[in-house]
Amino acid sequence: MAIAVAIVSVALAVAAAAEPLTLTTRRIPLNPEVPEATQIGALAYRGGLVLRSTHPRFGGLSGLAVAPDGRLLAVSDRGVWIGFRPVVANGQLVGVADATIDPILDGNGLALAGRATDAEAVIALRHATFVAFEQDHRLWRYPAAPGHIGGIAKATMPIPERRALAANGGFEAATALGGGRILMVAEEPAVEGGDHPGWIVAGDRAFALTYAPTGLFKPTEFARLKNGDVLALERRFTAVGGFAARLQRIARATIKPGARLAGRELARIEPPLVVDNYEAMAALPAPDGGHLVFIASDDNFRSLQQTVLLLFHLSD
């Protein structure tokens, strides 16, 4: 089913400090061995790009969201915002435009440094943007509209037991649930082989739940669908097999305090498909039904990895 849609940015004033970012792109097939392949599980492939830039801080995309202005808003584990508009023509992702890069600021208006830079998830709402960090585990709120990249952190949300989380296994997966609630789950389980700890944050309260482990896959991103279900992006890495990813769908009715979340598998991205360190995902309703799902990779600032942006269509 073709998607006749172009995601057009409605211009919002961006903070004066916004720095233009030059990105080059290269289109890639889903399966290099079978370039015409377009279906994996419940997902229909709508194009993919390798993104490159000479900017020294570009890379490490760990969280992705669709801002109200239609742009994609990413956070990097080196403490920067990266925004850009995906260009979709004849139902295919063909490029990006209007890219910017800016430092994520702390509550004093200073650029993050050291362990504080490790941003792993971003939630873009009309009234605020939330960023989840690991290493120094926290959830910060930026009250400016998401189009205003470079705002000052205004509040730290209380997260129980955050000091018990693994330094490099904190809040990778997060999304808004509606009604002012945020779902957050840690990448690493509390104990080896156990469940992943998580919380539903509502105002100044946090309600515990868990996320069921599924083999070697670990949760790296959530995205809420229009009916309230949540897409979960999971990553697997082994020395022999390299990277793989899986998408699961978690039913809305099961997401509540005290729950043990478990999803239904929709698709796997593993060799010979184009694989990398997929950590970031965003979803939005498609004009002709279903959802458009963007997935992006964290290149870890390593020459052997790439920043990959994939677009899929998920039917209702």
N, C-alpha and C positions, 0 to 999 in steps of 0.2 A: 504494500500500500504506500504510494508516494505521499510525501509530506510537502505541500506547497506552502512553505512558511519561511519568512525571513525574520529573525529576531532583531528588532530594530530598537536602538537605544533612544529613549526619550531623554533629551538633555536635561540633566540636573547640574546645578552649580557645584563644582568640585572645589575643595579647599585650595587656596592660592598656592600651597606648597606642592600640589600635584606635579609629579615629574613624568613627562612623556617617556614611554618605553618602546623601543624599536624591536619588534618581533618579526622573525622570518618563519615561514611555515613550509612543510613538505607533506603532501597527502600520502596516506598509507592505506593498504588494504587490511581488512580484518585478518585474513589468512593469506600470507605471502605465497603459500604453496597452491592455493586455490583462490586467486584474486576475485573471482565472481561470487564467492560465498558471502552471504549477508545475514544468515540466521544462526543464532546460538541460543538454544533453549527458548525462552519466552521473549528474547530480545532480537529486534531487527536492526542491523547495522546501518547507520546513516552517515558514515564517514569518519575519518580520523586524521589527525595532524601530529607531526612532530614540531614542537615549538622550540625556537632557538633565539638567543639574544647574546650580545656581547657585554651586556650590563653585568658587573661582577656579582651582584646580589640576586640575579634571576635564577630561579630553580627551587628545588625543595618544596614543591607545592603539596601541602598536606591537608588542606581543607578547602572546600569549594561551596559557593552558594550563589543563587540567582538574586541579584539586588532588584529592588522595585523599579529601577530604571531600565531593566532588561540586560544589563551587563552581567558577566560572571565576575564574582569577587572571590579571590583566592587569598589564603594566608600561607606564608612560608615558614619553615622551621629555622630560618635565620632572621625572623622578626620583621617581615615586610608584608604590606598589602600589595597585591597585584590584581589589577582590574583590566578587563578587556571585553569587547563585544564580539560574540561568535557570529560569523557570517554564514548563513544557510541559504543555498540557492538550489532550486529544484529538488528540495528535500534532502540535500547533502551538505554536510559541513565542509566548507571550501576555504575558510580563512578566518582571521581575526582582525579586529580594528580597534582604534581608540584605546590602546593599551597604556596603562600608567603603573608606576611603582613608587611606593612611599613607605617610610618607616612606620612601624606600629609604635605608638607612644604610650608611656606610662601615665600615672595620675598627675605627674608634675610636668607633663608635656615634653619629656625627654625620650629619645629613641631607646628602645630596649637594648640591653647588652648582656653578654655572658649567658648563663643558664636561663635567664628570663626570656630569651628570644624564641623559644621552641613552641611556636603556635601550631596547633594540630587540627583545629576544627573551627569553622566560622558559621554563624547563624545570622542571616540578614533579614531583619524585619522592618516594617515601615517606621517604627518609632525608635529603633535601636539596632545595633549590631553587637553580637556576643562572640567572644573569642575564647576558646579553651586551650590551655597550655599544659605541656608536661615538663618534666624535669623539676621546675617549680610549679607544682600542680595548682591550677586556679582557673576561674571563669571570670573574665572581665567584661564589663558592659560599656559600650560606646554609644552615648545617647544621640549623636548626630545621625541623620539619614545615611544609609549605606553609601550613597553617592559621594558623601563627603569623606573621602579617605584621608586619614591623618588626624582624626579627632583625638581627644584626650580621654583616657580611661577614667570613669567616674565612680565605679563601685567594684568591689570584689564580692562575688557570690559565695556564701558559706558552703563548703563541701566537706561533709563528715569523713573522717578516716583518711584524708588525703595523704597524710604522711606515711601511711602503710602501703601506698601504691609504689610499684617499681618505678625507678627514676625514668626509664625509657619505655615505660608501659602504661602511661596514664591515659588521659582523655583524648583518645583518637576519634571516637564516634560520638556525635552529638547532633541533635536536631530539635526544632521547636515542635511541640505537640498541639499547640493552640491553647487558648485560655491562659496565656502567660506562663505555660509550663515548658520545661526543657528536659529532654531525655539525654543522659550522658552515660557512657559505658567505657570502662578502661580496656585497653588493648590486652593487657596481661591478666591472667587469673590471680586471685588472692593467694592461692596455693597451687603448686604444680598439679595439673590434671583437674583442677576444680573449676567452678564457675567464674565468669568475669564479673567483678563488682560494678554496680551502676546505681544511678539515682534519677528520680524525677525531681527537678528543682522547681519550686513554685514560690516566688517571692523570696522571703528569708528562711524558707523551710526546704529540707531535702528528705525525700522518702526513698529508702533503699529497695533495690531489686537486684536480680542477677541475670546474666546472659549465658545461655547454655553453650559450652564448648562443642565444636564440631570438627573432630580430627585435628589437623594441624592448622586449620584456618582460624584467623583471629580478626575481630571486628576493627575496621579502620575508618568507617564513615557511615552515617545515617542520612537519609533524606525522606521527608514526609510526603506522602502522596495525597491527592485531593480528597480521598475518602477517609483519611486519617491513618491508613496503614503506613508502615515505615519500611523503606528499603534499607537493607544492611549490605554494605560492601565489606567483604572479608578478604584478607590476604594470607597466602601461604608462601613460605620460603624454605627450601632445602638446598644443601650444598650440591646435591646431585641434580635435582629437578629444576632449580632456580625458582623464579617467581610464578605464582598462579593467583587467580582471583575468583571469587564466587559472589553472586548476588542472591540474597534471600529476602523474602517478604514476610514481615511480621504483622499479624492481624491487629488492628486497632483495639479490639475488645480485650486482648491479652495484655495490653500495656497499662499496668497499674501498680501501685506500691505493693511490694512483697512478691511480685510475679517472678517467675523464671522464664525469661523470654526465649523463644525458639522460633525459627523462621521456616518457611517453605522455599526450597531451592528453586531459583528461576533460570540460572545459567552459570556456566563456568568459563573463565578465560584462561586457557592454559595452552602450551605448545601443541600444535604448530601455530596457534593464533598469536597475534602480536601481544607480547607480555612485557610487563615492567612492574615497577613497584607501585601498584595502584593504591592510593591512599585517599583520594579526594573524589567526591561525587555530589552532584546537584540534580534535582528533578523539577520539572514544571509541566503543567498541563499542555498537551499538544492541541493545536487549533482544530484538528480533525478527530479528536478523541485519544484517549490514552495519555501517555506521558513521554516527554523528551527527557532522556537521562544522559547527563554528561559525566564522564569518568576521566580523571587526570592522575598522572603518576608523579611521584617524588623521585627526582633523579639523584638525590643524596649528594649532589655536586660532584658526581663521579663521571669520568669520561666514558666509561663503558655503559652508562645508563642514559636515558633520554627523558625529556618532558613530553609526555604523550597525552593528547586530548582526544577522547573518543566520544561519539554521539550515537545513542541507540534510541529506538522507539519501543516502548512497552505498552502493549494493548491493555485495555481494562480487563 
